[in-house]
Structure formats: C-alpha cells, structure tokens
Amino acid sequence: MKFGAMVVPRISDWQLYQELEAMGYDSAWAPDSQMIYSDTYAVLALAAANTSRIRLGTGVAIAPTRLAPVTAHSIATINQLAPGRTFLALGTGHTAMRVMGMDPMKAGEFREYLRVVRALLHGEEIDFTVDGETRDIRFLHPDDGFIGLENPVPILVAADGPLALKAVGAYGDGRVCSHNQSKALLQHSLAKIQEGADAVDRRLPDPFHTTALTYACVLQPGESMTSDRVIDEIGSMALATLHYWWELYQMNGDTSTIARRCQGLWEEYLDYTEKMDLPLQKRYQKIHLGHCAWTVPEERRFVTENLIRSTGGLVAEPDEIIEMLREREAMGLKEIALLPAMATARQNLGDFARQVMARY
C-alpha cells in the first residue's frame, strides 16, 4: 500500500510538501478548483523545486476549465522541475464546475480530452479540435528546458461511470476513486477498465494503479468518532459527500447514491439547505463554502458516525486503521490519498505517519 496526502493548495502553505516528504509519504496531491483554492500548478511548482523524493501531482486536475494542450503543458512544466516523480490525476469537474453552477464535462468529451493529453505527454503529434476547427498539434520545443517529456507523466483518471471507466482503459495509467469501495464494486470497475483497453487493443500497466481519495483520523484511547477534535480534522472531507449528494439531487432528483444509513441525515441536510439565504439558482455558492478545507460551523452537526462510516473514513485507533488498510489492499487498492482539514493538516497527517504508516 502506498500512502499519499492531499494538501489544500494555499500558495502560502507550500512548505507542507517538504514536511510530507520528511514524514515518509509516497505522494502529495494538490486539488484543483479555481473558485476555492490557489492555482494547483503554482503550488506544485513550489513543491517540486523544494523536494527531492516525493511524487507530486494534481488531485484532481479539472478537464473543463483548461484546454487539453494547456493541461498537458502545465503538468509537463512541473515534470521539468520534478522529472520522473510527477503525475497527472484528471477528472470531469464535479466540484470545480458545480461551484460555478455548471455541469461537469460529458464522458465522450472527457475521453477525447484524455486522448489528446496522453499523446502530447508522450511527445506525439495529435489532431486537436476546438470550436469545430481541427488541427495537428505538438510541442515545438520539447528538448529546450521548457517542459519535461523524457519521463512520460502517468495519467490517473478519476472515474466511476461505465463510459469514464472505459476511457481509463483506453488512455489512463491508473484510476482514482472516492472514499472506500466494496470488493465487488472495485472488481466491476477494473473489468470495465479492461474492457476499454481491449477495445483499443491496449495492454494495461501491470500492476494497474488504483488510488482512493479519502480521509483519516487516529483516535486517542477512549475518544469517539465525533469528538470535537475529530470533526475539526476530518469534518470538511466527510461533508463534501453531502455537497455531492445535493448537487446530484438538484441536477435530476437523483438520490440513488445516498447511503441507506444516512437517509435521515440527508433529509435534515436538505431542510437546512432550503432555508439558506440565497435563491436556489445561486445556492451552490454557499453549499461549497469551506469545501474540503474547513467545516462551516452550521454544518458541524451533520458530521455523524453514520456519515463517516458511509464515506469510508479511516477514523479509528491505529490497530483498527491498519486492519482496514489491509482489507483494502487485499481487495486490490494500491494507494490511499488523505485529505484533512487545512488548519489541522500537519497534526493529522503527522499522527497518521507515526502511528499507522510506520507500523504498516
């Protein structure tokens, strides 16, 4: 099992990447959400220039907010600073687009986006279409120190739906999922990925890399899962699932992803959102306040044991967390990436490194 840490990308906090390297983390991820955080690539550039071992990448980069050549160029620039230890995790924009009241990229467009990015990062010429115009493009100065292509950047694709999973097989080097997944769901997803690879006659990397974006908090003896300290450290990530459920519900009334044990909590949360002092068409602005960075005080009450368990949070004493991790590794998971609240990130990730990683 590899251990990664996601760092809320505030440009003045880039030193945390150095600390994660010293703690022993294998990878550090910078989320990408233009209306919430600092620019992911600016933060990664500082991290790359000031570390030497830890793998660095996006967590995850948002396809709809940048043209495919721009994304390829940005991560290739980081790869010039950190050759061979840079990765690109890409997604359709479930947060970055919804914080602007817009929908994520469609699966077909996302597949085409991946095709272009992959070719460019492998130093190839590729046909690229924008506004109905198609032209062949390539990086013109790949060997002059502007970008790094000598070590191709692995592409990890955030995907859950069948079409996106097939696109992973066609163009990805690994897959990213949110929180915990059952063995059956993970195996089903891997089968869809293999299907996508077979369709383009591609051989997948062996082993195929799978990462879960999640969160953890090492409990002190006798401490509960919903103590104030725990909510301070992981509440923002747990609540992001409620935000996601709300967005799906607003889009098409879909409640199929809401965990059964959280039905009552969901109804309370929905009632809470309906009383917000913003019209529905602008309510997304308030829904995503503090998203994955801190817990809005009015939302603390929604961080319950049922929500933590339903979202696969690694919240337990060290021995129990280690057992959870061994179960997930046996299922086929290769890496976890932890995202704690911004203010408590050093303490949270340090506790996990000392009490879990050191013993795993």
Secondary structure, DSSP 8 states (H G I E B T S, - for coil): -EEEEE----GGGTTHHHHHHHHT-SEEEE---TTTSS-HHHHHHHHHHT-SSSEEEESSEEGGGS-HHHHHHHHHHHHHHSTTSEEEEEE--TTTTGGGT-----HHHHHHHHHHHHHHHTT--EEEEETTEEEEE--S-TTTTSS--SS---EEEE--SHHHHHHHHHH-SEEEEES---HHHHHHHHHHHHHHHHHTT----SS-EEEEEE-EEE--TT--TTSHHHHHHHHHHHHHHHHHHHHHHHHH---TTS-GGGHHHHHHHHHHHHTSSS-GGGTHHHHTTTTTT---GGGGGG--HHHHHHTT-EEE-HHHHHHHHHHHHHHT--EEEE---STTHHHHHHHHHHHTGGG-
